[in-house]
C-alpha cells in the first residue's frame, strides 16, 4: 500500500510540474507578444498625428506652436537650472 501512495505522489508532482511549465511558457509567450505591440502602437500614434496635423489650418498651427514651445523649453531649461542651482 505504501508503494501505491508513492506512485500517486510522483504522478501528482509530475502533473504539478507540467502545470507550472505550461504557465511559465504562456508567460514568456505573452511577453514576446507585448514588445512588438508597443512598437505598433507608437507607429500608429505617429501616423495618426501626422495625418491630423496636416488636415486643417488650426491643427497645423497648434502643432507648429507645440514644436516651437518644445524647442524653446529645451534651450531655456539648462540655463534656468544652472541659475537655480549654482547662483
N, C-alpha and C positions, 0 to 999 in steps of 0.2 A: 504494500500500500504506500509505503514511503517513496518507492521508485516512481509511482504514478504521480504523486504530488510534485516531485522534482521535474517530471516531464511537463506538467501543467505550468510550473513556474518558468521553465525555459521557453515554452510556447508563448506565454503572456509577455515575457521580456522581449522576445523576437517581434511580437506584434507592436509593443510599445516603441521599440527602436524603429520599426517600419513607419509608424505614425510620425515620430519625431523627424525622421529623414524626409518624409513627404512634406511636412510643414516647413522644414528648412529649405528644401528645393523650391517650394512655392514662394517663399520669402525672397530668395535670390532672383527668381524669375520676375517677381514684381518690381524689385529694384532695377533690374535690367530694362524693364519697360518704362520706368519712371524717368530715367535720364533723357532718353530721346524725346519723350513727351514734353519736357520743359523746353527743349530747343524748338520744337514745333510751335509751342505757344508763343515764344518770343518772336519767332519769324512771322506768325500770324498777326501779332500785335503791331510789329513794324510795318507790315504791308498794309494793314488797316489804317495806321496813322498816315502813311504816305498817300493813300487814296483820299482820306478825309481832308488832309491839309491842302490838297490841290483842287478840291471841289468848288469852293466858293471863296469870295474875297475876304469874308470875315474870318474864316478859319485860317486862311493863309496869313493874314495879318497877326492873328493871335499866335500862330506857330512861329512866325518870324520874331515877334516880341519875346516869346519864351526863349528862343535861341539867343537873342541879344542879352537877355537877363542872365542866362547861364554863363555866357562869356564874361559879362561884367562881374558877376559874382566870383568866377574863377580868378579874375585879375585882382579884385579887391580883397578877397578873403585872406590871402597870406599877409598883405600889408597890415590889415586890421588886427590879425592875430599877433604879429610882431609888436605892434603898438601896445596891445593889451598885455602881453606877457613881459616884454623887455622894458617898456617905458613906464 
